Amino acid sequence: RMAAAPPSYCFVAFPPCSKDGLVVFGKNSARPRDEVQEVVYFAAAEHEPGSKVECTYIEIEQALKTHAVVLSRPSWLWGAEMGANEHGVCVANEAVLTREPASESEALLGMDLVRLGLERGATAKEALDVIVALLEEHGQGGNYYEDGSSCHTFQSAFLIVDRNEAWILETSGKYWAAEKITEGVKCICNQLSLTTKIDAEHPELRNYVKSQGWWNGDSDFNFSEVFSLADDHLACCSGRESLEKQGGDVSAQAMIDVLRDKDSGVCVDSESFLTTASIVSVLPQDPSFPCIHYFTGTPDPSRSIFKPFIFVDDVKLVPKVQSPSFGNDDPAKKIPRFQEKPDRRHELYKAHEWARSLLENDQDKGQKLMRIMLDLEKQGLDAMEDILSRTEILDPAEVVDLFYDCVDTELKFFK
């Protein structure tokens, strides 16, 4: 049996389950324990016709225009585990296993498709169309981990969200199906979840599974049943109940609480995997209000601070959450790949390692530090709530340094 897919969790809550006409999105990214995630911003750009873009493993045609994006990503790869763009689109992926083995040959990674969807889609549906078109053209495949000794391959599922709707997109090779969501609470994790409610699909999907003998064409077409390994498509999501219990009050804070919950398994801290980074986004359905994206940039959300980011022109870059760049000397870019592992820790990651060891080794000091950290986080959450309850339009100058200042303050506390 193939190695298990990392147990990440993605959530979305729509009104009336969420507060004040807000769509709330969240993801815990479970990855190999020692992997570093960085938070990076890329401004919107225009590109020459015919130019190419180098993804993690392959080069593809560049779009004429790419939107501004903020991404949380394993720092050795091009794509992202999760992120948002300037139009209020959020995308997160899940590694999944299906009855079709994922390809080892280098193509687009699920993480590359997250970034490509964000850079090229101004709505959730546009991002979905971008992802499936690129899947059709280039396929998915290649090593999901920075590991020279073994190739870990998976198929991909995605949660794609904007201010009005969400799409769950699940794939196997180039075949895919998607469900549109506009209400309630939804969770996706590291196994297939689509059943018979399919709102868009690969045009050849049903013919293909018939030709494989996986579906006879008489019964209802159930995507998870057709594509899952044996009994893999069971209800996976423990976090969903906690969100549903909130009644109509799912807020950024409620989503953060769910992502911090180790007892439910949503916050992963196991022998092989750790939640190496987390995101929570708040998307007001009223477009006159800004979307707010909270990133940890550090592992284990129960010991990290969620820091707010808002898209404005000339937003201040934050080198302290960016990993060092090794250019063409990066072992991830040389063939054979991953022959060594460079130190990819950024400044915030290193400071956070110190804080984590304090939390583990000195209970009194650790608890005191945690209280200060949570208080800092609450100040950020309250300030953002204030922005969302105002009647006047936000002055960009007020938030151009927002994420920078939050990271800076956090580092000062650790110092």
C-alpha positions, -999 to +999 in steps of 0.1 A: +000+000+000+012+035-008+024+058+020-005+078+035-012+113+022-003+140+047-034+148+068-040+185+060-075+200+066-092+228+047-125+245+057-149+271+045-180+285+062-207+306+045-234+328+060-257+321+078-232+297+096-206+325+096-208+360+112-218+393+096-220+383+059-184+369+059-170+339+041-144+323+064-117+300+049-089+281+067-063+254+062-038+235+083-009+224+060+004+190+072+038+183+057+070+164+067+080+176+102+113+194+093+100+212+063+100+250+064+072+271+050+077+307+040+051+335+034+058+353+001+041+381-018+043+386-056+029+418-071+006+418-102+026+417-134+022+418-172+042+394-193+054+394-229+034+372-253+051+338-256+071+341-224+075+310-201+073+304-164+094+279-146+072+259-121+087+234-096+097+208-122+085+220-156+083+252-177+049+262-191+035+292-211+032+323-189-002+342-189-002+378-202-012+391-168-008+376-133-027+388-103-010+398-070-008+368-047+003+361-011+013+324-006+023+301+022+046+275+006+073+249+014+103+270+006+119+245-019+091+246-044+076+271-068+039+267-060+020+269-027+001+249-001-024+278+002-028+314-005-049+343-018-050+368-046-059+405-048-094+397-060-104+378-028-098+343-042-083+317-018-070+283-029-057+254-008-048+219-019-049+184-004-027+155-014-050+125-020-046+089-030-070+073-056-071+039-072-049+053-100-012+056-088+000+092-091+027+098-118+063+099-108+073+117-140+078+154-134+048+175-144+028+201-124+025+196-087-008+201-069+010+230-052+020+246-085-017+245-095-027+264-063-004+293-073-013+291-110-050+293-101-045+323-079-023+341-104-047+336-133-082+335-118-101+366-106-130+344-093-132+309-077-147+296-109-120+312-131-093+297-109-110+263-112-111+266-150-074+276-151-064+246-129-083+220-150-071+234-183-035+232-171-041+197-157-054+186-192-024+202-209+005+193-186-007+166-162+003+163-126+033+144-112+066+145-095+079+143-059+058+160-033+086+161-008+122+173-007+135+138-005+163+124-027+159+088-014+123+082-025+096+097-047+063+105-029+035+111-054-002+120-049-032+131-068-047+165-058-079+179-043-085+217-040-108+240-021-112+272-041-131+301-025-142+337-033-166+361-017-196+344-032-190+307-036-166+279-032-156+249-054-143+216-042-122+202-071-110+166-069-086+150-095-071+118-105-045+122-133-061+147-157-097+136-148-117+157-124-150+165-109-161+196-089-190+206-066-201+242-061-209+254-025-227+285-015-239+278+021-231+259+052-197+246+064-175+223+043-143+205+051-119+186+029-090+164+040-066+139+025-093+117+009-119+121-017-152+136-006-173+143-037-202+119-041-232+123-065-236+161-064-212+171-092-216+205-108-188+204-133-166+175-146-140+164-172-160+159-204-146+123-208-148+114-171-177+089-173-166+073-205-131+068-190-143+051-158-166+029-178-137+019-200-117+010-169-146-012-156-150+010-124-186+020-131-213+002-151-232+033-161-265+021-145-260+032-109-257+068-097-222+081-105-204+086-072-170+101-077-155+090-043-168+055-047-155+051-082-120+066-075-112+058-039-090+030-027-113+004-010-129+020+021-111+053+020-140+076+013-154+077+048-165+109+065-131+124+074-138+157+090-137+160+127-133+198+125-166+204+107-187+195+137-169+221+159-176+248+133-212+237+129-216+239+167-208+276+165-243+282+152-242+313+131-210+326+146-181+312+127-155+340+128-118+342+122-113+334+159-136+303+157-117+291+126-083+296+144-096+276+174-105+247+151-071+248+134-054+247+169-073+216+181-050+187+186-076+164+201-097+164+170-067+156+148-071+188+128-038+201+143-014+174+133+017+166+154+026+130+146+058+110+140+058+117+103+038+149+099+034+183+115+011+212+107+040+233+093+019+264+085-017+277+087-040+303+071-073+318+079-090+342+055-121+364+060-139+374+028-167+399+033-195+393+008-198+431+005-170+440-020-165+475-005-148+458+024-112+443+022-105+406+025-082+398+054-057+369+053-040+356+085-008+336+082+013+319+109+045+314+088+056+289+116+047+253+126+020+242+150-008+267+151-014+260+188+020+276+194+019+302+166+003+336+160-020+343+131-009+376+116-031+397+092-023+406+056-044+429+034-037+435-003-029+471-011-006+487-037+031+487-026+025+464+003+057+462+024+076+430+018+086+408+048+120+392+043+119+379+079+094+352+068+111+344+036+136+316+034+171+321+019+173+317-018+199+294-034+192+303-070+204+277-095+226+260-069+195+249-051+195+210-048+158+211-057+167+225-091+197+202-099+193+168-115+193+143-097+173+164-073+175+167-035+210+153-031+214+175-001+191+196+021+201+232+026+191+251+057+159+268+046+149+284+080+139+320+079+143+345+107+108+340+122+111+302+120+144+303+139+130+326+166+099+304+168+121+273+173+135+289+204+100+298+216+088+262+211+116+248+230+108+272+259+071+261+257+082+224+259+109+228+286+099+256+310+062+255+318+059+288+337+079+309+312+063+290+283+028+298+295+036+334+301+051+337+266+020+320+251-003+345+269+017+374+255+016+358+220-022+353+222-027+388+235-007+401+205-028+380+182-060+393+197-050+429+192-046+421+155-079+403+153-097+432+171-081+458+148-092+438+118-128+435+132-128+473+136-118+477+099-147+454+089-172+473+110-164+508+097-186+527+072-157+546+056-134+531+030-101+518+042-071+540+037-044+518+021-016+537+039-030+523+072-023+487+063+006+488+039+030+477+067+004+456+085+019+421+081+054+435+083+047+451+117+030+420+131+060+398+122+083+424+136+065+426+169+064+389+172+102+387+167+107+414+193+087+393+218+109+362+211+140+383+214 
